[in-house]
Amino acid sequence: MPTTEPASPPAPSAPVRPPGRFDGLGLHGLMTVLSLLMILPFAWMVLASLKTLAEAGEPAWLPKAAQWGNYLEVFQVIPFLRFGANSLVIAGWVTLLQVFTSALAAYSFARLEWPGRDRLFFLYLGTMMLPGLVMVIPNFQIMMHYRMVDSYLGLVLPPVYSALGAAGGAFGTFLLRQFMLGIPRALDEAAEMDGASKWRIFWDVILPLSRPGVVTLAIFTFMGNYHSFFWPLVMMKTVDKYTLPVGLLFFDSEHGQATHLLMAAVTMSVLPLILIFVFLQRQLIRGIQLGAVKG
């Protein structure tokens, strides 16, 4: 009888080394270094705001004596509160309208069935390749035709309706569409059985469940419009209607640039954005994470 050779035992696999303590320390060390590099420009801005005009042009980081009076002098040179209020109101209205219109478009692309929906959506995404400067001259001509130059309405409307077919609107619609695609269809069917209309389903069911995405889009939109410079510079002629970025040009005159006052004004101007991020950081991070995996 033929003899069968015993099967050779399997080769031992290489042991998997668990992540060690030094690996975690190295990762945290790298993240700390990167964080410090990102903080350096902000730290320089704050320190420069506490210098004199002569010290602001020197390479030294620390001021010889902190000039806290620079912040008070800003309010004497420009109507800082007026400019800041203009920026907050305009950015708030643009954010509200743009998020609302993006949510409506996202609901249509994600939850409603109609011919050519997917093809139109891909064409809609293609508008993200259009640079924003392409829309400046047409928007300005429209505002001149309707006599909205040098008005708050002229600052609010163009970013909203331009975003419906440009990068801002396409990004917002895509982001919210990803959230709405992840919501079970059974919720729509249950609401329809209860007699809810399409609008009621959108407002009472889909939109509340898309809250992380809505908050994320609102933060991005507000930050982009709060620091908008070019369009308010083109539109506004009256000083009292200037936004904060345009008003900071007063620190750059024919007599030179008041760098120390400019840095003090910029430091105060970023405080609202820092507060928004501190209070809404959980919603922002959750919205980015969920929007990346849905759809």
HELIX and SHEET records of a PDB file:
HELIX    1   1 ARG A   21  ALA A   48  1                                  28    
HELIX    2   2 LEU A   53  ALA A   56  1                                   4    
HELIX    3   3 GLY A   69  VAL A   77  1                                   9    
HELIX    4   4 PHE A   80  ARG A  111  1                                  32    
HELIX    5   5 ARG A  117  GLY A  126  1                                  10    
HELIX    6   6 THR A  127  MET A  129  5                                   3    
HELIX    7   7 GLY A  132  MET A  135  5                                   4    
HELIX    8   8 VAL A  136  HIS A  145  1                                  10    
HELIX    9   9 TYR A  152  ALA A  163  1                                  12    
HELIX   10  10 ALA A  167  LEU A  181  1                                  15    
HELIX   11  11 ARG A  185  MET A  193  1                                   9    
HELIX   12  12 LYS A  198  ILE A  201  1                                   4    
HELIX   13  13 PHE A  202  ILE A  206  3                                   5    
HELIX   14  14 LEU A  207  LEU A  209  1                                   3    
HELIX   15  15 ARG A  211  TYR A  226  1                                  16    
HELIX   16  16 PHE A  230  MET A  235  1                                   6    
HELIX   17  17 VAL A  239  LYS A  241  5                                   3    
HELIX   18  18 LEU A  244  GLY A  247  1                                   4    
HELIX   19  19 LEU A  248  PHE A  251  5                                   4    
HELIX   20  20 THR A  259  SER A  269  1                                  11    
HELIX   21  21 LEU A  271  VAL A  293  1                                  23    
SHEET    1   A 2 ASP A 252  SER A 253  0                                        
SHEET    2   A 2 GLY A 256  GLN A 257 -1                                        
END                                                                             
